[in-house]
Amino acid sequence: MASLPFRQPYRQQSRQMSTDPHNELNPHMDHYVGIDVGTGSARACVIDGKGDIVGLASENIGLWQPEQGYYEQSTNDIWRCICSSVQRILNQHNINPSTIRGMAFDATCSLAVFSHDTDEPVSVTGPNFDNDRNVVLWLDHRPVEETAKINATGHNLLRYVGGTMSIEMEIPKVLWLKNNMPSELFDRCKFYDLADALTHMATGNENRSYCSTVCKQGYVPVGVDGSVKGWQGDFLEEIGLGDLVKDDYKRLGGVNGENGVYRSAGEKCGTLSEKAAYELGLPAGIAVGSGVIDAYAGWVGTVGAKVKLDGTALSSEYASNDRHQAFTRLAAVAGTSTCHIAMSPKPVFVKGVWGPYRDVLIPDYWMAEGGQSATGELLKHVLETHPAFQQVLSIAESYNMNIYDYLNEHLKDMKTKQNAPTISYLGRHFFFYGDLFGNRSPVADPRMTGSVIGLSSDKSQDGLALFYYATMEFIALQTHQIIETMNKSGHQIKSIFMSGSQCQNAILMSLMASACDMPVLIPQYVHAAVVHGAAMLGAKAASADKDGKTEPLWDIMDRMSKPGRAIPPTNDPHEKELLAVKYKVFLEQCESQQGYRKDVDHVVGKWGKASEDTEGTLKPKAEQGEKGKEGGGINTRLPGSI
């Protein structure tokens, strides 16, 4: 762990300061720290006892790409950025470190590797494995063969990850390291999800979070489907990781209650060590809460928002702020891609949706995770590849506007000029299906691509604006498809709680509400909902009594969540009918693409067989086609890093 230059860890108040009249006007208040590590930056947040954010700071973290599809980071570098951000908040906002009572981490679901004998980072960069880059980032796609091997087992635990394990989960990456590292180096490795690695660096202990292990590492909580130890030894043996079974899975975190400790979100898992405290500029002994994957911190930071909803968006059996209302709320954490997080009282299996996961946020409750492979990235791609992009970008900059705000205003102008009843009317004959980066949910097929009906030769600003609108419409209609699929399987989603930069796009948010026919809720902290959620987990850790029992997470969310803003669906019956028809076409585009590909693959398959029979060696295309079919179950999604 990299040490920073000396800094007094915290400021002691003098006896004189305690009687200063200025202090009498500013009584002591407890504070809590949240740390959010995304794909590109580490962000720190300090909240007070009411849940108000009193300080934010961030710093970009290093990202290395040694070859195509490989993405790596360093926990040393990440920790340095965390320490810098925390210290900057304390200094800039004059926060006394002694008022910090608890802290917690969230991070991307990336694999971090350390040595079990020295606790030092172990390089994941082949072939020499000789640097301090010890994190295989979640979007790293190196373990293609390993993922196919895992999914070919058909093991029962795959039911709990939507039917197939994603290439972006962590067991495929561990298997890749086993297959590519020198055996003596692999034998020294111990493995963490990144959030758990940061908790380890903060406390020095080996506790693990249910969120990380259950959602991304194939851990099945004890009692679920007959699970005895959580880790599935027969599965690990079958895929070639039998050496991790030794010593009761010690290198993965051990067995809960025997040689390991596992916690739900925010439960106290230790205290800040002397070393970590010195580097962060905080007092040692601060309570540290069990961490979560970043999208789940987004759930914590959004679904407790205080908003007025009508009866159709609430469960009539419970009070409006009762935790059971969470079952009706979908958290949509939107950035480059979008993650959809939902809670249920019982396990709900949904094809193409990860989960159900028990205990990850609230003990005995279940979580499901859907998602869209690219939303922010899709909008960016569509704009940047249109012939009018540079022209529109220049005009937007001349008005000191970003291109999205400018295009929204341009759509309003087009509506006025064409005397259109709604903006959606402008795109009535334009049908864009946008799985340009594969499909995460609910089709769960990385081979899915895009299609357009209504394409013209228009290269103007109007043409770009129309394509931009159609892309937003696609994002909204696909959200409808995901929610509809989840509700048909047993979920009861009645509202969408958004977070991320897309919340600022009024046309997109209105489309989302209208296409899904349910209210969309915008949080007060649009850009900080995730790290705000992490700070609430720090508050939960700080509530631990002498027996380790903490305040219920929902109670903390209800107390600390800020008011939000509700966007209702359209009440125009004509627009409702238009969007219903567009959704029908959307589904046909989705289904017909799969049918067309199947028909073509059938023909090409015979063609390849004929080539093999006549030439003996000419079959690469056929092999590629078969490999594509096998890989079709591997869920992929692009950075959500929120």
C-alpha positions in Angstrom: 0.0 0.0 0.0 1.6 3.3 -1.0 2.3 5.8 1.8 1.6 9.5 1.4 3.9 12.3 2.7 3.5 12.9 6.4 0.3 14.7 7.4 -1.0 15.1 10.9 -3.7 12.4 11.1 -6.3 14.6 12.8 -6.6 17.9 14.6 -7.0 17.9 18.3 -9.3 20.6 19.8 -7.7 22.7 22.5 -9.3 23.5 25.8 -9.6 27.1 24.7 -11.4 26.1 21.5 -14.1 24.3 23.5 -15.2 27.6 25.0 -14.9 29.6 21.8 -18.3 31.3 21.1 -17.9 30.4 17.4 -17.9 26.7 18.4 -21.0 27.3 20.5 -22.8 28.2 17.2 -21.5 25.1 15.5 -22.2 22.2 17.8 -20.4 18.9 17.3 -22.0 16.8 14.5 -21.1 13.3 13.5 -20.0 12.6 9.9 -19.7 9.5 7.7 -17.5 8.8 4.7 -18.5 7.0 1.5 -15.9 5.9 -1.1 -17.0 5.1 -4.7 -14.5 3.6 -7.1 -15.7 3.6 -10.6 -14.0 2.6 -13.9 -12.3 6.0 -14.3 -12.2 7.7 -10.9 -12.3 7.3 -7.1 -14.7 9.6 -5.4 -15.1 10.4 -1.7 -18.1 11.9 0.0 -18.7 13.1 3.6 -22.3 13.3 4.9 -23.6 14.6 8.2 -26.1 12.9 10.5 -29.0 14.1 8.5 -27.6 12.6 5.3 -26.7 16.0 3.7 -23.5 15.9 1.6 -21.0 18.3 3.1 -18.0 17.5 0.9 -17.2 15.8 -2.4 -13.9 15.1 -4.1 -12.6 12.8 -6.8 -9.4 11.8 -8.6 -8.9 10.0 -11.8 -7.4 6.5 -11.4 -5.1 4.7 -13.8 -6.4 2.3 -16.4 -4.1 0.2 -18.5 -4.9 -1.8 -21.6 -2.0 -4.1 -22.4 -3.9 -5.5 -25.4 -7.3 -5.5 -27.0 -10.0 -6.5 -24.6 -7.6 -6.5 -21.6 -8.2 -3.8 -18.9 -6.1 -3.5 -15.7 -5.8 -1.3 -12.6 -3.8 -1.1 -9.5 -5.0 -1.1 -5.9 -2.0 0.9 -4.9 -3.0 3.6 -7.4 -6.7 3.4 -6.4 -5.8 3.7 -2.7 -3.6 6.7 -3.3 -6.6 8.4 -5.1 -8.9 7.6 -2.3 -6.5 9.0 0.3 -6.0 12.2 -1.7 -9.8 12.7 -2.1 -10.6 12.1 1.6 -7.8 14.5 2.7 -9.0 17.2 0.2 -12.5 17.1 1.6 -11.3 17.4 5.2 -9.0 20.3 4.4 -11.3 22.2 2.0 -14.4 21.9 4.1 -12.6 22.2 7.5 -14.1 19.0 8.7 -12.6 17.8 12.0 -11.5 14.1 11.4 -12.5 13.2 14.9 -16.1 13.7 13.9 -15.9 10.8 11.4 -17.8 7.9 12.9 -18.0 5.4 10.0 -17.0 4.7 6.4 -17.8 2.2 3.7 -16.7 1.4 0.1 -18.4 0.6 -3.1 -16.5 -0.3 -6.3 -16.9 -1.9 -9.7 -17.1 -5.7 -9.7 -13.4 -6.2 -10.6 -11.1 -8.9 -9.5 -8.2 -7.9 -7.1 -5.3 -10.3 -6.5 -2.9 -10.3 -3.5 -0.3 -12.7 -2.1 -1.5 -14.7 0.8 1.9 -14.8 2.4 3.0 -11.2 2.1 -0.3 -9.4 1.5 1.3 -7.6 -1.4 -0.4 -7.0 -4.8 0.2 -9.8 -7.4 0.4 -8.7 -11.0 -2.3 -9.8 -13.5 -0.3 -8.7 -16.5 1.0 -11.6 -18.5 3.3 -13.1 -19.6 5.8 -11.8 -17.0 3.4 -10.8 -14.2 6.0 -8.3 -12.9 4.2 -5.0 -12.1 1.8 -3.8 -9.4 -1.3 -3.9 -11.7 -3.3 -6.5 -9.6 -6.8 -5.7 -10.7 -8.6 -7.3 -13.7 -11.2 -4.7 -14.5 -14.9 -5.8 -14.8 -15.0 -4.9 -18.5 -11.9 -7.1 -19.3 -12.9 -9.8 -21.8 -9.8 -12.0 -21.8 -11.4 -15.2 -20.3 -13.5 -16.1 -23.4 -12.6 -19.8 -23.3 -12.8 -20.0 -19.5 -16.4 -18.5 -19.5 -17.5 -21.0 -22.2 -16.1 -23.8 -20.1 -17.9 -22.6 -17.0 -21.2 -22.3 -18.7 -20.9 -25.7 -20.4 -21.1 -27.3 -17.0 -24.7 -26.4 -16.6 -24.1 -26.3 -12.8 -27.1 -25.4 -10.7 -25.4 -22.2 -9.3 -25.8 -20.8 -12.8 -29.5 -20.4 -12.1 -28.5 -17.6 -9.8 -26.7 -15.6 -12.5 -29.5 -15.5 -15.1 -28.7 -18.9 -16.5 -25.1 -18.2 -17.6 -22.1 -16.7 -15.9 -20.9 -13.5 -17.5 -17.4 -13.0 -18.9 -17.3 -10.0 -16.7 -17.8 -11.9 -13.5 -14.7 -12.9 -11.5 -14.5 -16.7 -11.5 -13.7 -16.7 -15.3 -10.9 -14.3 -14.6 -9.5 -16.4 -11.7 -9.6 -19.4 -14.1 -7.7 -17.4 -16.8 -5.0 -16.6 -14.2 -4.8 -20.3 -13.3 -4.3 -21.1 -17.0 -1.8 -18.4 -17.7 0.2 -17.7 -14.5 3.2 -19.8 -13.4 1.8 -22.4 -11.1 4.0 -21.4 -8.2 2.7 -17.8 -8.5 -0.9 -18.7 -8.7 -0.6 -20.9 -5.7 0.4 -17.8 -3.6 -2.7 -15.8 -4.8 -5.8 -14.9 -2.8 -8.7 -13.2 -4.5 -11.1 -10.4 -3.7 -13.8 -8.4 -5.3 -12.5 -4.8 -5.5 -14.8 -3.5 -2.8 -13.7 -6.3 -0.5 -10.1 -5.6 -1.3 -10.5 -1.9 -0.3 -12.2 -3.0 2.9 -9.3 -5.3 3.6 -6.8 -2.5 3.0 -8.8 -0.3 5.4 -9.1 -2.8 8.2 -6.5 -5.5 7.7 -9.0 -8.3 8.1 -10.2 -10.9 5.7 -14.0 -10.3 5.9 -16.0 -10.6 2.7 -19.3 -9.1 1.6 -22.3 -11.1 0.5 -22.8 -8.5 -2.3 -19.5 -9.2 -3.9 -19.2 -12.9 -3.4 -22.9 -13.8 -4.2 -23.3 -11.4 -7.1 -20.0 -11.9 -8.9 -18.1 -14.9 -7.6 -20.6 -17.8 -7.6 -21.2 -17.9 -3.8 -24.6 -19.4 -2.9 -25.7 -18.4 0.6 -25.9 -21.3 3.1 -29.4 -22.8 3.0 -30.2 -21.7 -0.5 -30.7 -24.8 -2.7 -29.0 -27.0 -0.2 -25.8 -24.9 -0.1 -23.7 -26.0 2.9 -20.6 -23.8 2.8 -21.6 -21.1 0.4 -18.8 -21.9 -2.1 -19.6 -24.8 -4.4 -16.7 -27.2 -4.2 -18.0 -29.6 -7.0 -18.3 -26.6 -9.3 -14.8 -25.4 -8.6 -13.4 -28.9 -9.1 -15.2 -29.3 -12.4 -13.9 -26.1 -14.0 -10.4 -26.7 -12.8 -10.1 -24.6 -9.7 -10.1 -27.4 -7.2 -7.0 -26.0 -5.5 -9.2 -23.1 -4.2 -11.3 -25.7 -2.3 -8.3 -26.5 0.0 -8.2 -25.2 3.5 -12.0 -24.5 3.4 -11.8 -22.0 0.6 -9.3 -19.8 2.5 -8.0 -18.1 -0.6 -11.5 -16.9 -1.5 -12.5 -15.8 2.0 -13.1 -19.1 3.8 -16.3 -20.5 5.2 -18.6 -18.2 7.1 -18.4 -18.8 10.9 -15.5 -21.3 10.5 -12.5 -19.6 8.9 -14.2 -16.6 7.4 -16.7 -13.8 8.0 -19.4 -12.6 5.6 -21.5 -9.5 6.0 -24.5 -7.9 4.4 -24.2 -4.3 3.2 -23.0 -1.8 5.8 -22.8 -4.3 8.6 -19.7 -3.5 10.7 -16.8 -5.7 9.4 -13.9 -4.1 11.3 -12.3 -0.8 12.2 -9.9 1.5 10.5 -6.3 0.3 11.1 -3.5 2.5 12.2 -1.7 2.3 8.9 -4.8 3.1 6.8 -5.9 5.8 9.2 -2.5 7.5 8.8 -2.7 7.4 5.0 -6.3 8.7 4.9 -5.7 11.4 7.5 -8.3 9.9 9.9 -8.3 8.6 13.4 -7.8 4.8 13.8 -10.7 2.8 15.1 -13.4 4.3 12.8 -16.2 1.7 12.1 -15.9 0.2 8.5 -19.0 -1.2 6.9 -19.2 -4.2 4.5 -18.9 -2.8 1.0 -21.0 -3.3 -2.1 -20.8 -3.3 -5.9 -21.2 0.3 -7.2 -24.7 -0.3 -8.8 -26.0 -1.6 -5.5 -24.8 1.5 -3.7 -26.9 3.3 -6.3 -29.9 1.4 -5.0 -29.1 2.4 -1.5 -28.7 6.0 -2.6 -32.0 6.3 -4.6 -34.9 4.1 -3.6 -35.4 5.7 -0.2 -35.9 9.1 -1.8 -38.8 11.1 -0.3 -41.2 11.6 -3.1 -45.0 11.8 -3.4 -46.3 8.9 -5.5 -49.9 8.2 -6.4 -51.6 5.0 -5.2 -50.8 3.1 -8.4 -47.1 3.3 -7.7 -47.3 2.2 -4.1 -48.2 -1.0 -2.3 -51.5 -0.3 -0.7 -50.7 -2.7 2.2 -47.9 -0.6 3.7 -47.1 2.9 4.7 -45.5 5.0 2.0 -42.1 4.9 3.7 -42.2 1.2 4.7 -39.4 -1.0 3.5 -41.9 -3.1 1.6 -42.3 -0.3 -0.8 -38.8 -1.1 -2.1 -40.2 -4.1 -3.8 -42.1 -1.8 -6.2 -39.1 0.3 -7.0 -36.5 -0.3 -9.7 -33.2 1.5 -9.3 -31.8 2.4 -12.7 -28.1 3.5 -12.3 -27.4 5.1 -15.7 -24.0 6.1 -17.1 -22.2 4.6 -20.0 -24.5 1.7 -19.6 -27.4 1.2 -17.2 -27.8 -1.3 -14.4 -31.3 -2.2 -13.1 -31.5 -3.3 -9.5 -34.7 -4.7 -7.9 -35.5 -6.2 -4.5 -38.0 -9.0 -3.7 -39.1 -10.8 -0.6 -38.9 -14.2 -2.3 -36.5 -15.5 -5.0 -37.6 -14.5 -8.5 -35.9 -16.2 -11.4 -35.8 -14.1 -14.6 -34.1 -15.3 -17.8 -31.4 -12.8 -18.8 -31.4 -11.1 -15.4 -28.7 -11.8 -12.9 -29.9 -13.2 -9.6 -31.8 -13.8 -7.5 -29.2 -13.0 -4.8 -30.0 -13.4 -1.1 -28.6 -11.3 1.8 -26.5 -8.9 -0.4 -28.2 -5.7 0.9 -30.7 -6.7 3.5 -30.6 -10.1 5.2 -33.2 -12.6 3.9 -34.2 -10.4 1.0 -33.4 -11.1 -2.6 -31.9 -8.8 -5.3 -32.0 -9.0 -9.1 -29.8 -7.2 -11.6 -30.7 -6.4 -15.2 -29.0 -4.0 -17.5 -28.6 -2.4 -20.8 -25.2 -2.9 -22.5 -24.9 0.7 -23.6 -27.1 3.8 -23.0 -24.8 6.8 -22.6 -22.3 5.2 -24.8 -25.0 4.4 -27.4 -26.1 8.1 -27.5 -22.5 9.2 -27.9 -21.9 6.7 -30.7 -25.0 7.6 -32.6 -24.1 11.4 -32.5 -20.4 11.1 -33.3 -21.0 8.8 -36.3 -23.6 11.1 -38.0 -22.4 13.4 -40.8 -23.8 16.5 -39.1 -22.1 15.9 -35.7 -19.2 18.4 -36.1 -21.6 21.1 -37.4 -24.1 20.6 -34.5 -21.3 20.4 -31.9 -19.8 23.7 -33.1 -23.2 25.4 -32.9 -23.9 24.0 -29.4 -20.5 25.2 -28.2 -21.2 28.7 -29.6 -24.2 28.8 -27.3 -22.2 27.4 -24.4 -24.4 24.3 -24.4 -23.6 20.6 -24.4 -24.7 18.8 -27.5 -27.5 17.0 -25.7 -29.2 20.1 -24.4 -28.8 21.8 -27.8 -30.4 18.8 -29.6 -33.3 18.8 -27.0 -34.0 22.4 -27.9 -33.7 21.7 -31.6 -36.3 18.9 -31.2 -38.6 21.4 -29.6 -38.0 23.8 -32.5 -38.8 21.0 -35.0 -42.0 20.3 -33.1 -43.1 23.9 -33.4 -42.1 24.3 -37.0 -43.9 21.1 -38.0 -46.9 21.8 -35.8 -46.4 18.4 -34.3 -48.6 17.5 -31.3 -45.6 15.9 -29.4 -41.9 15.4 -29.9 -42.6 11.7 -30.2 -44.7 12.4 -33.3 -41.5 13.6 -35.1 -40.2 10.0 -34.9 -43.4 8.2 -35.8 -42.0 6.6 -38.9 -38.4 6.1 -37.7 -37.7 2.7 -36.0 -34.3 2.3 -34.4 -33.2 -0.9 -32.6 -30.0 -0.1 -30.8 -28.2 -3.2 -29.5 -25.0 -2.0 -31.1 -23.0 -3.4 -28.2 -24.8 -6.6 -27.6 -27.8 -7.3 -25.3 -27.4 -7.6 -21.5 -31.1 -8.1 -20.6 -33.4 -9.7 -21.2 -32.1 -11.4 -24.4 -28.6 -11.9 -22.9 -26.9 -12.3 -26.3 -23.7 -10.4 -27.1 -24.4 -11.1 -30.8 -27.3 -8.7 -30.9 -26.8 -5.7 -33.1 -28.7 -2.7 -34.4 -31.3 -2.1 -37.1 -33.1 0.9 -38.6 -36.3 1.2 -40.5 -37.0 4.6 -42.0 -33.4 5.5 -42.9 -33.1 8.3 -45.4 -30.3 10.3 -47.0 -30.8 13.3 -44.6 -27.5 14.6 -43.5 -28.8 17.7 -41.8 -29.2 18.9 -38.2 -32.8 17.7 -38.4 -31.6 14.2 -39.5 -29.2 14.0 -36.6 -31.9 15.3 -34.1 -34.3 12.6 -35.4 -31.7 9.8 -35.0 -30.9 11.2 -31.5 -34.6 11.1 -30.5 -34.9 7.5 -31.9 -32.0 6.4 -29.7 -33.6 7.9 -26.6 -36.8 6.1 -27.6 -35.0 2.8 -28.0 -33.5 3.2 -24.5 -36.9 3.9 -23.0 -38.6 1.0 -24.9 -35.9 -1.5 -23.9 -36.4 -0.4 -20.3 -40.1 -1.2 -20.8 -39.1 -4.7 -22.1 -36.8 -5.4 -19.1 -39.4 -4.3 -16.6 -42.2 -6.2 -18.4 -40.0 -9.4 -18.4 -39.2 -9.0 -14.7 -42.8 -8.4 -13.7 -44.1 -11.3 -15.8 -41.7 -13.5 -13.8 -42.9 -12.3 -10.4 -41.5 -8.8 -9.6 -43.9 -6.0 -8.8 -42.1 -2.9 -10.2 -44.3 0.2 -10.3 -41.7 3.0 -10.4 -38.2 3.8 -11.6 -35.7 5.5 -9.4 -32.9 6.9 -11.6 -29.4 8.2 -10.9 -26.6 9.3 -13.1 -26.0 12.0 -15.7 -28.9 10.9 -17.9 -31.3 12.2 -15.2 -30.6 15.7 -16.5 -32.1 14.9 -19.9 -35.7 15.9 -19.6 -36.8 14.4 -22.9 -35.3 11.1 -22.1 -36.7 11.0 -18.6 -40.2 11.9 -19.9 -39.9 9.2 -22.6 -38.8 6.7 -20.0 -41.9 7.4 -17.8 -44.3 7.3 -20.7 -42.8 4.2 -22.5 -42.9 2.3 -19.2 -46.2 3.9 -18.1 -44.9 4.6 -14.6 -43.3 7.5 -12.8 -39.6 8.2 -13.0 -38.0 9.6 -9.8 -35.0 11.9 -10.0 -32.8 12.1 -6.8 -31.5 15.3 -5.3 -27.9 14.2 -5.7 -28.1 13.3 -9.4 -24.3 12.9 -9.8 -23.6 11.6 -6.3 -26.3 9.1 -5.6 -23.9 6.1 -5.6 -21.3 7.6 -3.3 -24.1 9.0 -1.1 -25.3 5.4 -0.8 -21.8 4.3 0.3 -21.8 6.9 3.0 -25.1 5.6 4.3 -23.4 2.2 4.6 -20.8 4.0 6.7 -23.5 5.3 9.0 -24.9 1.8 9.4 -21.5 0.5 10.4 -21.2 3.3 13.0 -24.5 2.3 14.5 -23.1 -1.1 15.7 -23.6 -1.9 19.4 -21.2 -3.9 21.5 -22.6 -7.1 20.0 -22.2 -5.8 16.5 -25.9 -5.3 15.8 -26.6 -2.4 13.5 -29.5 -0.2 12.7 -31.6 -1.6 9.8 -30.4 -0.3 6.5 -33.9 0.7 5.3 -34.3 2.9 8.5 -31.0 4.6 7.7 -32.1 5.2 4.1 -35.5 6.5 5.2 -33.8 9.0 7.5 -30.9 10.1 5.3 -32.4 10.0 1.8 -33.2 13.4 0.4 -36.4 14.6 -1.4 -36.6 13.6 -5.1 -38.6 14.8 -8.1 -41.2 12.7 -9.8 -41.8 12.7 -13.6 -45.2 11.2 -14.5 -46.0 9.4 -17.7 -47.8 11.2 -20.4 -51.6 11.6 -20.0 -52.1 12.1 -23.8 -54.0 9.1 -25.0 -52.7 9.6 -28.6 -49.1 9.6 -27.5 -49.8 6.5 -25.3 -51.1 4.7 -28.4 -48.1 5.8 -30.5 -45.6 4.5 -28.0 -47.6 1.2 -27.7 -47.3 0.7 -31.4 -43.6 1.7 -31.4 -43.1 -0.9 -28.6 -44.7 -3.6 -30.8 -42.4 -2.8 -33.7 -39.4 -2.7 -31.2 -40.2 -6.3 -30.1 -40.6 -7.4 -33.7 -37.2 -5.9 -34.6 -35.7 -7.7 -31.6 -37.2 -11.1 -32.4 -36.8 -10.9 -36.2 -33.1 -10.2 -35.9 -32.7 -13.5 -34.0 -34.8 -15.3 -36.5 -32.9 -14.0 -39.5 -29.5 -14.9 -37.9 -30.7 -18.4 -37.1 -31.9 -18.9 -40.7 -28.6 -17.6 -42.1 -26.5 -19.7 -39.7 -28.5 -22.8 -40.7 -27.6 -22.2 -44.4 -24.0 -21.2 -43.7 -23.6 -24.2 -41.4 -24.4 -26.5 -44.4 -22.1 -24.5 -46.6 -19.2 -24.9 -44.2 -19.9 -28.7 -44.0 -19.8 -28.9 -47.8 -16.5 -27.0 -47.9 -15.1 -29.4 -45.3 -16.2 -32.4 -47.2 -14.7 -31.2 -50.5 -11.5 -29.5 -49.3 -10.8 -31.2 -46.0 -9.3 -28.1 -44.3 -11.6 -25.2 -45.3 -13.8 -24.8 -42.3 -12.7 -21.7 -40.2 -16.0 -19.9 -40.9 -18.1 -22.8 -39.8 -16.0 -23.1 -36.6 -16.4 -19.4 -35.9 -20.2 -19.7 -36.4 -20.4 -22.6 -34.0 -18.3 -20.7 -31.5 -20.5 -17.7 -31.8 -23.5 -19.9 -31.0 -21.8 -21.3 -27.9 -20.9 -17.8 -26.7 -24.4 -16.5 -27.2 -25.2 -17.1 -23.6 -22.4 -15.0 -22.2 -23.9 -11.8 -20.9 -21.9 -8.7 -21.7 -22.3 -5.1 -20.9 -20.2 -2.0 -21.4 -18.9 0.2 -18.6 -21.5 1.4 -16.2 -19.3 3.0 -14.2 -21.1 5.2 -12.4 
